Amino acid sequence: MENGDLGKTYFWNNKVRKKIETMQLNGKKYTTIYMSLYGISNLEEISKKIFIETTQLMDKNLRKFMDSHKQTTIPEYAKKGIDMANFFGVTQSGDKVKYSDFFSTDDKVLCFDDLERANVDVIDILGYINNFVEHDHIKTIIICNEKELSTKLKSSNIEMKTFIATYLLDKQGDLKDTDKPMVEKIRDKIEHVFDKANDYERIKEKLIGETFEYAPKFDYIINGLLMRYENNQDLIRFLRENTGLIITTFNRSGTRNLRILKHALNDFKKIYEMVSKYYQNTSNRVIQTMLIFTIAVSFEIKAGRITKDKFLNIKDNEEYKSLLVSSRVLLDNRQFYIKEFDNNYYYNFKADYRFFKFIEYYVRTRIFDMKIFKENMETIRNTIDLENLPAYKRLLTEEYWKIPDDQFSDLIEEILEDIKKGEIELIDIVKIFAYFQYFAKRGLIKYDIKTLKSLFFNGMNIASLKSKYCPNVEEELGKVIIQTAGEDLDDVMRHFNKLNIQLLEKLYREKADEIFKCIPMKMELFYERFDKECMDIPIFKYYDVYQIFQRISCATNEDIMLIKEKLANRASKNFEKIKDEFNNINQLKSIIDEYLKGKETTIKNVMLNDFSKELGYILEKNRYSVKKEVKIEDKHWRQNVKKNNRYNRYNRTKKNKENYYNKKIEIKKV
């Protein structure tokens, strides 16, 4: 058996196979039969491949041949072929097929390649192959990448294995221990309980007589891969200068899959050409990091190390580094994979910008997105120089121990100045407070928590005038796992939530102003934005009711009907989410009803009357809902009263009994 991937098949075709077919052993020449197991989904497909690649098979003279040669049983190898012949209806008249050649197995060598890529259980395939070896005595060679095979054995049914491993850890009381990351505990338990690799080793020991390791010289092979880029002198020079990085990254992938490396270098060719065309002054260090990242992400995704969407929610380098900081500084084991990825591929390689969204997106989707590419490159151009990077961003994206001691105090003071001026987004101020609280406890800054809280509160108030509403608070704070959580941080979070709600209302007021101003002159834009942005938010709460009436009354009759229908549909689907606007809806109905009093009957007035009735239906539904809630609360209140009364009666009875016995004791004492 051989380890390796791209190269091993070439080695078989150009070295081993030729050697076998040109040699003679005991006067016999050997015939090789090669088949790849790539994508095989059942054992019958292997039989089909053997049949198709060996013979056109036989006819009615089979029995005659077997009798004349005293052949009592059909070898396993031939049996599969016959089944396939019957299936395809292949027959031949006469005695053209040389059955003696066909049944002879001692001059054939079977070669099964890509064992790790079959979609059938490896143990079943080995059992199937064992028929040829043990029953038919056919010399057989199996080529596979044992590292990938081991990974495959461990990763099958991983969800079920993870569930069982977690259950066992919980029962054994090991979940609460913090001696190692949870990911490692689960992985170790899975290997202990479901170590199918042991079955593979056991069967391999029985089936395989000799194992040969295919260990090519990677320097030589990679040099061959680079030959294809000789037409691009700049690229080939860069790749040759960084051959060491290519080999190191390739080795750290944990696989010898040269095919993936070849594809990764092709991807990098596109990346290098685009960077050279649009951003010619990009530093060599950044392009080196791009090379490492392209190879690393290619192996992680294409070798099945991770699912394709593992990096999906990381939008840029700043977020990537934030995850690293939270996992290292604040011990966030939930980001275990990101930390391991970074430690592995960037070990001893220092780079400030090391996550390229446009590259990850290109490898994952095969789409080179120019918008993401230019956004990434502009960020690199504007922020790669740490001297121009704002101090607070440096703190949130860089491990603090990398900041020199003589710069740390200045960085802290610069951040505090920005907070005092309100020049940082609210959500980032909360993150920074978590770090400052951490620094204060470690004695790295001179400020006490009380002073910091006061300073941060004032800064948040000022920042709220410029900041934007943060819709994904948990996700943002998830980047910074706050191990120092406590009463002080809770106070900061409460203040943040209060200000964030105010920002949300400001956002809704601005949205309402933009959308309602589309009535009556830009109705298409109104419908588009209302359907997309207002179906589940109480938008009527944030716009003047009289202006709403004036705009609706100036709309066409058809538009009044359409708006009414949209409101009815919206209320039926998102009733609970829009309750906050019902006071304004009630006022709008009253304004319409007041306007219609004494008015002559016209189509428009009929439409407005229908509009008012629809608002009434919505309000009635709300009143019914409120009554129902009140009844439920009233029921609970009555139940609690009864319960309390019973409790009080019990206590009075208990107290009377105690008084009675106390008196008896006193009498006895007297």
C-alpha positions as CSV (number, residue, x, y, z in Angstrom):
1,M,0.0,0.0,0.0
2,E,1.3,3.5,-0.8
3,N,0.8,6.8,0.9
4,G,0.5,9.8,-1.4
5,D,-1.9,11.2,-3.9
6,L,-1.0,13.0,-7.1
7,G,2.2,11.3,-8.2
8,K,1.4,7.8,-7.0
9,T,-0.8,7.1,-10.0
10,Y,1.8,8.4,-12.3
11,F,4.4,6.3,-10.5
12,W,2.1,3.2,-11.0
13,N,1.6,3.9,-14.7
14,N,5.1,4.8,-15.7
15,K,7.2,2.7,-13.3
16,V,5.4,-0.2,-11.5
17,R,3.0,-1.3,-14.3
18,K,5.6,-1.2,-17.0
19,K,8.0,-3.2,-14.8
20,I,5.4,-5.8,-14.1
21,E,4.3,-6.2,-17.7
22,T,7.8,-6.5,-19.1
23,M,9.1,-9.1,-16.6
24,Q,8.7,-12.8,-16.7
25,L,8.5,-15.0,-13.6
26,N,8.7,-18.8,-14.0
27,G,8.2,-18.3,-17.8
28,K,5.0,-16.3,-17.3
29,K,4.2,-12.8,-18.4
30,Y,1.9,-10.8,-16.1
31,T,-1.1,-8.7,-17.1
32,T,-2.1,-5.8,-15.0
33,I,-5.7,-4.7,-14.5
34,Y,-6.0,-1.1,-13.1
35,M,-9.2,0.4,-11.6
36,S,-9.8,3.6,-9.6
37,L,-12.3,3.3,-6.7
38,Y,-12.9,7.0,-6.9
39,G,-16.7,7.7,-6.3
40,I,-17.6,4.0,-6.1
41,S,-20.9,3.8,-4.2
42,N,-21.4,0.0,-4.0
43,L,-19.4,-3.2,-4.4
44,E,-21.3,-4.1,-7.6
45,E,-19.7,-1.1,-9.3
46,I,-16.3,-2.6,-8.7
47,S,-17.4,-5.8,-10.5
48,K,-18.7,-3.8,-13.4
49,K,-15.3,-2.0,-13.7
50,I,-13.5,-5.3,-13.6
51,F,-15.8,-6.7,-16.3
52,I,-15.6,-3.7,-18.6
53,E,-11.8,-3.4,-18.3
54,T,-11.0,-7.0,-18.9
55,T,-13.1,-9.0,-21.4
56,Q,-16.2,-9.0,-23.6
57,L,-17.1,-12.3,-22.2
58,M,-18.6,-15.5,-22.9
59,D,-21.3,-17.6,-24.6
60,K,-23.1,-21.0,-24.3
61,N,-19.8,-23.0,-24.6
62,L,-19.0,-22.2,-21.0
63,R,-20.3,-25.5,-19.6
64,K,-18.5,-27.4,-22.4
65,F,-15.2,-25.7,-21.5
66,M,-15.6,-26.4,-17.8
67,D,-16.3,-30.0,-18.4
68,S,-13.4,-30.5,-20.7
69,H,-11.0,-28.8,-18.3
70,K,-12.5,-30.5,-15.2
71,Q,-13.3,-27.1,-13.8
72,T,-16.0,-27.6,-11.0
73,T,-16.3,-24.0,-9.7
74,I,-16.1,-20.6,-11.3
75,P,-13.5,-18.5,-9.7
76,E,-14.7,-15.4,-7.8
77,Y,-13.0,-13.2,-10.3
78,A,-14.8,-14.8,-13.3
79,K,-18.1,-15.1,-11.5
80,K,-18.4,-11.3,-11.3
81,G,-17.6,-11.0,-14.9
82,I,-20.2,-13.5,-16.0
83,D,-22.9,-11.7,-14.0
84,M,-22.0,-8.6,-15.8
85,A,-22.0,-10.3,-19.2
86,N,-25.5,-11.6,-18.5
87,F,-26.6,-8.2,-17.4
88,F,-25.3,-6.6,-20.5
89,G,-26.4,-9.5,-22.7
90,V,-22.9,-10.0,-24.1
91,T,-22.5,-13.4,-25.8
92,Q,-20.3,-14.8,-28.5
93,S,-20.9,-17.7,-30.8
94,G,-18.3,-20.4,-31.4
95,D,-15.3,-20.9,-29.3
96,K,-13.6,-17.5,-29.8
97,V,-13.2,-16.8,-26.1
98,K,-10.1,-18.4,-24.6
99,Y,-11.6,-19.6,-21.3
100,S,-8.3,-21.1,-20.3
101,D,-6.8,-17.6,-20.4
102,F,-9.9,-16.1,-18.8
103,F,-9.9,-18.5,-15.8
104,S,-6.2,-18.3,-15.3
105,T,-5.5,-16.0,-12.3
106,D,-1.9,-16.7,-11.6
107,D,-0.7,-14.3,-14.4
108,K,-2.9,-11.3,-13.4
109,V,-2.1,-8.4,-11.2
110,L,-5.1,-6.3,-9.9
111,C,-4.4,-2.7,-8.9
112,F,-7.0,-0.8,-6.9
113,D,-6.3,2.9,-6.6
114,D,-8.0,5.8,-4.6
115,L,-9.2,3.6,-1.8
116,E,-9.7,6.6,0.4
117,R,-12.0,8.2,-2.2
118,A,-14.6,5.4,-2.4
119,N,-18.1,6.1,-1.1
120,V,-18.3,2.6,0.3
121,D,-17.2,1.6,3.8
122,V,-13.5,0.9,3.5
123,I,-13.8,-2.3,5.6
124,D,-16.4,-3.7,3.2
125,I,-14.1,-2.9,0.2
126,L,-11.1,-4.6,1.9
127,G,-13.3,-7.7,2.6
128,Y,-14.4,-7.7,-1.1
129,I,-10.8,-7.4,-2.3
130,N,-9.9,-10.3,0.1
131,N,-11.9,-12.6,-2.2
132,F,-9.4,-12.1,-5.0
133,V,-6.4,-12.5,-2.7
134,E,-7.6,-15.4,-0.6
135,H,-9.9,-17.4,-2.8
136,D,-8.5,-16.7,-6.3
137,H,-4.9,-16.1,-5.3
138,I,-4.7,-13.0,-7.6
139,K,-1.8,-10.8,-6.9
140,T,-3.3,-7.5,-5.8
141,I,-1.9,-4.0,-5.2
142,I,-3.9,-1.3,-3.3
143,I,-2.9,2.4,-3.6
144,C,-4.2,4.8,-1.1
145,N,-3.4,7.9,1.1
146,E,-3.6,6.4,4.6
147,K,-3.6,9.8,6.3
148,E,-6.8,10.8,4.4
149,L,-8.2,7.4,4.9
150,S,-7.7,7.8,8.7
151,T,-9.4,11.2,8.6
152,K,-12.3,9.8,6.7
153,L,-12.7,6.9,9.1
154,K,-12.8,9.3,12.1
155,S,-15.1,11.9,10.4
156,S,-17.9,9.5,9.3
157,N,-21.2,10.0,11.2
158,I,-19.5,12.8,13.1
159,E,-22.8,14.3,14.4
160,M,-23.9,11.0,16.0
161,K,-20.4,10.4,17.4
162,T,-20.2,13.9,18.9
163,F,-23.6,13.5,20.5
164,I,-22.7,10.1,22.1
165,A,-19.2,11.4,23.1
166,T,-20.8,14.5,24.8
167,Y,-23.3,12.3,26.6
168,L,-20.6,9.9,27.9
169,L,-18.4,12.9,29.0
170,D,-21.4,14.3,30.9
171,K,-22.2,11.0,32.6
172,Q,-18.6,10.6,33.6
173,G,-18.5,14.2,35.0
174,D,-15.8,15.3,32.6
175,L,-17.7,18.1,30.9
176,K,-17.0,20.6,33.7
177,D,-13.3,20.0,33.9
178,T,-11.2,22.8,32.4
179,D,-8.0,20.9,32.0
180,K,-8.3,21.0,28.2
181,P,-10.5,22.6,25.5
182,M,-14.0,20.9,25.1
183,V,-13.2,20.3,21.4
184,E,-10.2,18.1,22.4
185,K,-12.2,16.2,25.0
186,I,-14.9,15.3,22.5
187,R,-12.3,14.4,19.8
188,D,-10.4,12.1,22.2
189,K,-13.6,10.5,23.4
190,I,-14.7,9.8,19.8
191,E,-11.4,8.3,19.0
192,H,-11.6,6.1,22.1
193,V,-15.1,4.9,21.5
194,F,-15.3,4.8,17.7
195,D,-11.8,4.0,16.6
196,K,-12.6,2.3,13.3
197,A,-9.0,2.9,12.3
198,N,-8.2,-0.1,14.5
199,D,-10.5,-2.3,12.4
200,Y,-8.7,-1.0,9.3
201,E,-5.3,-1.9,10.8
202,R,-6.5,-5.3,11.8
203,I,-7.8,-6.2,8.4
204,K,-4.8,-4.6,6.7
205,E,-2.5,-6.8,8.8
206,K,-4.3,-9.9,7.6
207,L,-4.8,-8.9,4.0
208,I,-1.7,-6.9,3.1
209,G,1.6,-8.8,2.8
210,E,3.9,-5.9,2.1
211,T,3.5,-2.1,2.5
212,F,5.6,0.4,0.5
213,E,5.6,4.1,1.2
214,Y,5.7,6.4,-1.8
215,A,7.7,9.4,-0.6
216,P,8.5,11.7,-3.5
217,K,10.9,14.5,-3.3
218,F,8.6,17.5,-2.9
219,D,11.2,20.1,-3.9
220,Y,11.5,18.3,-7.2
221,I,7.7,17.9,-7.7
222,I,6.9,21.4,-6.7
223,N,9.5,22.7,-9.1
224,G,7.7,20.8,-11.8
225,L,4.4,22.3,-10.8
226,L,5.9,25.8,-11.1
227,M,7.1,25.2,-14.6
228,R,3.6,25.8,-16.0
229,Y,3.9,29.5,-14.9
230,E,7.1,30.3,-16.9
231,N,5.2,32.5,-19.3
232,N,4.6,34.9,-16.4
233,Q,8.1,36.0,-15.4
234,D,7.1,38.0,-12.4
235,L,4.9,35.3,-11.0
236,I,7.4,32.5,-11.6
237,R,10.1,34.6,-9.9
238,F,7.9,35.2,-6.9
239,L,6.9,31.6,-6.6
240,R,10.5,30.3,-6.9
241,E,11.7,32.8,-4.3
242,N,8.9,31.5,-1.9
243,T,9.2,27.8,-2.6
244,G,10.1,27.4,1.1
245,L,6.7,29.0,2.1
246,I,4.9,26.7,-0.4
247,I,6.5,23.6,1.0
248,T,6.0,24.6,4.6
249,T,2.3,25.4,4.1
250,F,1.9,22.2,2.2
251,N,3.4,20.1,5.0
252,R,1.4,21.9,7.6
253,S,-1.8,20.9,5.8
254,G,-1.2,17.4,7.1
255,T,-1.9,15.8,3.7
256,R,0.3,14.9,0.7
257,N,-2.4,15.8,-1.8
258,L,-0.5,17.5,-4.5
259,R,-3.6,17.8,-6.7
260,I,-5.0,20.3,-4.2
261,L,-1.7,22.2,-4.1
262,K,-1.8,22.4,-7.9
263,H,-5.3,23.9,-7.9
264,A,-4.3,26.3,-5.1
265,L,-1.3,27.6,-7.1
266,N,-3.7,28.1,-10.1
267,D,-6.0,30.1,-7.9
268,F,-3.0,32.1,-6.6
269,K,-2.0,32.9,-10.2
270,K,-5.3,34.6,-10.7
271,I,-4.9,36.5,-7.4
272,Y,-1.3,37.5,-8.1
273,E,-2.3,38.9,-11.6
274,M,-5.2,40.9,-10.2
275,V,-3.2,42.4,-7.4
276,S,-0.4,43.3,-9.8
277,K,-2.8,44.9,-12.2
278,Y,-4.8,47.0,-9.8
279,Y,-2.6,47.4,-6.7
280,Q,1.0,47.5,-8.0
281,N,2.6,48.9,-4.8
282,T,1.3,46.1,-2.6
283,S,4.1,45.0,-0.2
284,N,5.9,41.7,-0.7
285,R,4.9,40.6,2.8
286,V,1.2,41.0,2.0
287,I,1.5,38.9,-1.2
288,Q,3.5,36.2,0.7
289,T,0.6,36.1,3.2
290,M,-1.9,35.8,0.4
291,L,0.1,32.8,-0.9
292,I,0.0,31.1,2.5
293,F,-3.7,31.8,2.9
294,T,-4.7,30.6,-0.5
295,I,-2.9,27.2,0.0
296,A,-4.1,26.9,3.6
297,V,-7.8,27.6,2.8
298,S,-7.7,25.3,-0.2
299,F,-6.4,22.4,1.9
300,E,-8.9,23.1,4.7
301,I,-11.9,23.1,2.4
302,K,-10.9,20.7,-0.4
303,A,-9.3,18.0,1.8
304,G,-12.5,17.8,3.9
305,R,-10.9,19.3,7.0
306,I,-13.8,21.7,7.5
307,T,-17.2,22.4,6.0
308,K,-17.2,25.0,3.2
309,D,-19.0,27.6,5.4
310,K,-16.6,27.5,8.3
311,F,-15.2,30.9,7.3
312,L,-18.6,32.1,5.9
313,N,-19.4,34.4,8.8
314,I,-16.0,36.0,9.1
315,K,-16.4,39.2,7.0
316,D,-12.9,40.7,7.1
317,N,-9.4,40.6,8.6
318,E,-10.4,42.8,11.6
319,E,-13.1,40.3,12.6
320,Y,-10.7,37.4,12.1
321,K,-8.2,39.0,14.4
322,S,-10.9,39.8,16.9
323,L,-11.8,36.1,17.1
324,L,-8.1,35.3,17.7
325,V,-7.8,37.9,20.5
326,S,-11.0,36.6,22.2
327,S,-9.8,33.0,21.9
328,R,-6.3,33.7,23.2
329,V,-6.6,36.6,25.6
330,L,-10.0,35.8,27.0
331,L,-9.8,32.0,26.6
332,D,-12.7,31.5,24.2
333,N,-12.7,27.8,23.4
334,R,-15.7,28.3,21.0
335,Q,-13.2,29.8,18.5
336,F,-10.9,26.7,18.9
337,Y,-10.7,26.0,15.1
338,I,-9.8,29.6,14.1
339,K,-7.0,29.6,16.7
340,E,-5.7,26.2,15.5
341,F,-5.8,27.4,11.9
342,D,-3.8,30.5,12.7
343,N,-1.3,28.7,14.9
344,N,-0.7,26.0,12.3
345,Y,-0.3,28.0,9.1
346,Y,1.1,31.2,10.4
347,Y,3.5,29.6,12.9
348,N,6.6,31.8,13.1
349,F,5.3,34.0,10.2
350,K,4.4,37.5,11.4
351,A,1.7,39.3,9.4
352,D,-0.8,41.9,10.5
353,Y,-3.2,41.2,7.7
354,R,-3.7,37.5,7.3
355,F,-7.4,36.9,6.4
356,F,-8.4,37.8,2.9
357,K,-12.2,37.5,2.4
358,F,-11.9,37.7,-1.4
359,I,-9.5,34.7,-1.5
360,E,-11.7,32.6,0.9
361,Y,-14.8,33.5,-1.2
362,Y,-12.9,32.6,-4.5
363,V,-11.7,29.3,-3.2
364,R,-15.1,28.4,-1.7
365,T,-17.4,29.6,-4.5
366,R,-15.1,29.8,-7.6
367,I,-16.3,33.4,-8.0
368,F,-13.7,36.2,-8.0
369,D,-15.7,39.0,-6.5
370,M,-14.2,42.4,-7.6
371,K,-16.2,44.3,-5.0
372,I,-14.8,42.2,-2.1
373,F,-11.4,42.2,-3.7
374,K,-11.2,46.0,-3.9
375,E,-12.7,46.5,-0.4
376,N,-10.0,44.1,1.0
377,M,-7.2,45.8,-0.9
378,E,-8.3,49.3,0.1
379,T,-8.3,48.3,3.7
380,I,-4.8,46.8,3.4
381,R,-3.5,49.9,1.7
382,N,-5.1,52.2,4.4
383,T,-4.5,50.2,7.6
384,I,-1.5,47.9,7.1
385,D,0.8,50.5,8.6
386,L,0.1,50.2,12.4
387,E,1.2,53.8,12.9
388,N,-1.9,55.0,11.0
389,L,-4.3,52.4,12.6
390,P,-6.5,53.9,15.3
391,A,-5.4,52.7,18.8
392,Y,-8.7,51.2,19.7
393,K,-8.8,49.1,16.5
394,R,-5.3,48.0,17.2
395,L,-6.4,46.8,20.7
396,L,-9.4,44.9,19.3
397,T,-7.5,43.2,16.5
398,E,-4.0,42.6,17.9
399,E,-2.9,40.5,20.8
400,Y,-2.0,43.0,23.5
401,W,1.3,41.4,24.4
402,K,2.6,42.3,20.9
403,I,2.3,46.0,21.9
404,P,5.8,47.1,23.1
405,D,5.8,48.3,26.7
406,D,6.9,51.8,25.8
407,Q,3.8,52.1,23.5
408,F,1.2,50.5,25.7
409,S,0.5,53.5,28.0
410,D,0.3,55.9,25.1
411,L,-2.1,53.5,23.3
412,I,-4.4,53.3,26.4
413,E,-4.4,57.1,26.8
414,E,-5.2,57.6,23.1
415,I,-8.2,55.1,23.4
416,L,-9.5,57.0,26.4
417,E,-9.3,60.3,24.6
418,D,-11.3,58.8,21.7
419,I,-13.9,57.5,24.2
420,K,-14.2,60.9,25.9
421,K,-14.8,62.6,22.5
422,G,-17.4,59.9,21.6
423,E,-15.4,59.0,18.4
424,I,-15.9,55.2,18.8
425,E,-19.0,53.1,17.9
426,L,-21.1,52.2,21.0
427,I,-20.6,48.4,20.6
428,D,-16.9,48.9,20.3
429,I,-16.9,50.9,23.5
430,V,-18.5,47.9,25.3
431,K,-15.8,45.6,23.9
432,I,-13.0,48.0,25.0
433,F,-14.5,48.2,28.5
434,A,-14.2,44.5,28.8
435,Y,-10.5,44.7,27.9
436,F,-9.9,47.7,30.3
437,Q,-11.6,45.8,33.1
438,Y,-9.2,42.9,32.3
439,F,-6.2,45.2,32.3
440,A,-7.2,46.8,35.5
441,K,-7.5,43.5,37.3
442,R,-4.0,42.5,36.0
443,G,-2.6,45.8,37.1
444,L,-1.7,46.9,33.6
445,I,-3.5,50.2,33.8
446,K,-3.6,52.7,36.7
447,Y,-7.3,53.5,36.5
448,D,-9.8,52.0,39.0
449,I,-13.1,50.5,37.8
450,K,-15.3,53.3,39.2
451,T,-13.3,56.0,37.4
452,L,-13.4,53.9,34.2
453,K,-17.2,53.4,34.4
454,S,-17.8,57.1,34.8
455,L,-15.5,57.9,31.8
456,F,-17.1,55.2,29.6
457,F,-20.7,56.2,30.5
458,N,-20.0,59.8,29.5
459,G,-18.2,58.7,26.3
460,M,-21.1,56.4,25.4
461,N,-23.6,59.3,25.8
462,I,-21.6,61.4,23.3
463,A,-21.0,58.5,20.9
464,S,-24.7,57.7,20.8
465,L,-25.1,61.0,18.8
466,K,-23.0,59.6,16.0
467,S,-23.2,55.8,16.3
468,K,-25.5,53.5,14.4
469,Y,-27.9,51.0,15.8
470,C,-26.3,47.6,16.4
471,P,-28.8,44.8,15.4
472,N,-26.5,41.9,16.2
473,V,-25.3,42.6,19.7
474,E,-24.8,39.0,20.8
475,E,-22.8,38.2,17.6
476,E,-20.6,41.3,18.1
477,L,-19.9,40.6,21.7
478,G,-19.4,36.9,20.9
479,K,-16.2,38.0,19.3
480,V,-15.0,39.0,22.8
481,I,-15.8,36.3,25.3
482,I,-15.9,38.3,28.5
483,Q,-14.4,36.2,31.3
484,T,-14.3,39.3,33.5
485,A,-18.0,39.7,33.5
486,G,-19.5,41.2,36.7
487,E,-21.7,44.0,38.1
488,D,-19.6,46.7,36.5
489,L,-19.9,45.2,33.0
490,D,-23.6,44.6,33.6
491,D,-24.0,48.3,34.3
492,V,-22.2,49.2,31.1
493,M,-24.3,46.7,29.1
494,R,-27.6,48.1,30.6
495,H,-26.5,51.6,29.6
496,F,-25.5,50.4,26.1
497,N,-28.9,48.6,25.6
498,K,-30.7,51.8,26.6
499,L,-28.8,53.9,24.1
500,N,-29.0,51.2,21.4
501,I,-32.8,51.2,21.7
502,Q,-32.8,55.0,21.3
503,L,-30.7,54.5,18.2
504,L,-33.2,52.0,16.9
505,E,-36.0,54.4,17.3
506,K,-34.0,57.1,15.6
507,L,-33.4,54.6,12.7
508,Y,-37.1,53.9,12.5
509,R,-38.0,57.6,12.5
510,E,-35.6,58.2,9.7
511,K,-36.9,55.1,7.8
512,A,-40.5,56.2,8.3
513,D,-39.8,59.7,7.1
514,E,-38.1,58.3,3.9
515,I,-40.8,55.8,3.2
516,F,-44.0,57.7,3.9
517,K,-42.7,60.7,1.9
518,C,-43.1,58.4,-1.2
519,I,-46.9,58.8,-0.9
520,P,-48.5,59.8,-3.2
521,M,-45.9,60.7,-5.9
522,K,-43.5,57.6,-5.7
523,M,-45.9,54.8,-4.9
524,E,-43.8,52.1,-6.6
525,L,-40.9,52.9,-4.3
526,F,-43.2,53.0,-1.3
527,Y,-44.6,49.5,-2.0
528,E,-41.1,48.1,-2.6
529,R,-39.6,49.5,0.6
530,F,-42.7,48.9,2.7
531,D,-42.8,45.2,1.7
532,K,-39.1,44.8,2.2
533,E,-38.5,46.9,5.3
534,C,-41.7,47.5,7.2
535,M,-43.7,44.2,7.4
536,D,-42.4,43.3,10.8
537,I,-41.6,46.7,12.4
538,P,-44.2,49.2,13.9
539,I,-43.4,51.9,11.4
540,F,-46.6,53.9,12.0
541,K,-45.4,54.7,15.5
542,Y,-42.6,56.9,14.1
543,Y,-44.4,59.2,11.7
544,D,-46.9,62.0,12.4
545,V,-50.5,60.7,12.1
546,Y,-51.9,63.8,10.5
547,Q,-49.2,63.7,7.8
548,I,-50.0,60.0,7.1
549,F,-53.7,60.9,6.6
550,Q,-52.9,63.8,4.3
551,R,-50.6,61.7,2.1
552,I,-53.1,58.7,2.0
553,S,-56.0,61.0,1.2
554,C,-54.0,62.5,-1.8
555,A,-53.3,59.1,-3.2
556,T,-55.3,57.5,-6.0
557,N,-58.3,55.3,-5.1
558,E,-56.4,52.3,-6.3
559,D,-53.4,53.1,-4.1
560,I,-55.7,53.6,-1.1
561,M,-57.1,50.1,-1.7
562,L,-53.6,48.6,-2.1
563,I,-52.3,50.2,1.1
564,K,-55.4,48.9,3.0
565,E,-54.8,45.4,1.7
566,K,-51.1,45.5,2.6
567,L,-52.0,46.6,6.1
568,A,-54.4,43.8,6.5
569,N,-51.9,41.2,5.2
570,R,-49.2,42.6,7.4
571,A,-51.4,42.5,10.5
572,S,-52.4,38.9,9.9
573,K,-48.7,37.8,9.6
574,N,-46.9,40.0,12.1
575,F,-49.5,41.0,14.5
576,E,-47.4,40.7,17.7
577,K,-44.4,42.6,16.2
578,I,-46.4,45.7,15.2
579,K,-48.4,46.2,18.4
580,D,-46.5,49.3,19.4
581,E,-48.0,51.3,16.5
582,F,-51.7,50.6,17.4
583,N,-52.1,53.9,19.3
584,N,-51.2,55.8,16.1
585,I,-53.4,53.5,14.1
586,N,-56.3,54.3,16.4
587,Q,-55.6,58.0,16.0
588,L,-55.4,57.6,12.2
589,K,-58.8,55.9,12.2
590,S,-60.3,58.7,14.3
591,I,-58.9,61.4,11.9
592,I,-60.3,59.6,8.9
593,D,-63.7,59.2,10.6
594,E,-63.8,62.8,11.6
595,Y,-62.9,63.9,8.0
596,L,-65.7,61.8,6.5
597,K,-68.4,63.3,8.7
598,G,-70.9,65.2,6.5
599,K,-68.9,64.5,3.4
600,E,-70.7,63.6,0.2
601,T,-70.5,60.0,-1.1
602,T,-67.7,59.8,-3.6
603,I,-65.5,56.9,-4.7
604,K,-62.5,58.3,-2.8
605,N,-64.6,58.8,0.4
606,V,-65.9,55.2,0.1
607,M,-62.3,54.0,-0.2
608,L,-61.3,56.0,2.8
609,N,-64.3,54.6,4.7
610,D,-63.2,51.1,3.8
611,F,-59.7,52.0,4.9
612,S,-61.0,53.1,8.3
613,K,-63.0,49.9,8.7
614,E,-59.9,47.8,8.0
615,L,-58.0,49.8,10.7
616,G,-61.0,49.0,13.0
617,Y,-60.6,45.3,12.3
618,I,-56.9,45.4,13.2
619,L,-57.7,47.4,16.4
620,E,-60.5,45.0,17.4
621,K,-58.1,42.1,17.0
622,N,-55.7,43.9,19.3
623,R,-58.4,44.6,21.9
624,Y,-59.5,40.9,21.8
625,S,-55.8,39.9,22.2
626,V,-55.4,42.3,25.2
627,K,-58.7,41.1,26.8
628,K,-57.5,37.5,26.4
629,E,-54.2,38.4,28.1
630,V,-56.0,40.2,30.9
631,K,-58.2,37.2,31.4
632,I,-55.2,34.9,31.6
633,E,-53.5,37.3,34.0
634,D,-56.8,37.6,36.0
635,K,-57.1,33.9,36.2
636,H,-53.5,33.6,37.5
637,W,-54.2,36.4,39.9
638,R,-57.3,34.7,41.3
639,Q,-55.4,31.4,41.6
640,N,-52.6,33.2,43.5
641,V,-55.2,34.8,45.8
642,K,-56.7,31.5,46.6
643,K,-53.3,30.0,47.1
644,N,-52.3,32.8,49.4
645,N,-55.6,32.6,51.3
646,R,-55.0,28.9,51.9
647,Y,-51.4,29.6,52.9
648,N,-52.6,32.3,55.3
649,R,-55.3,30.0,56.8
650,Y,-52.7,27.3,57.3
651,N,-50.3,29.8,59.0
652,R,-53.1,31.1,61.3
653,T,-54.0,27.5,62.2
654,K,-50.4,26.6,62.7
655,K,-49.8,29.7,64.9
656,N,-52.9,29.0,67.0
657,K,-51.7,25.5,67.6
658,E,-48.3,26.8,68.6
659,N,-49.9,29.3,71.0
660,Y,-52.1,26.6,72.5
661,Y,-49.1,24.2,73.1
662,N,-47.0,27.1,74.5
663,K,-49.7,27.9,77.0
664,K,-49.9,24.3,78.1
665,I,-46.2,24.2,78.6
666,E,-46.3,27.4,80.6
667,I,-49.1,26.0,82.8
668,K,-47.1,22.8,83.4
669,K,-44.1,24.9,84.4
670,V,-46.2,26.8,86.9
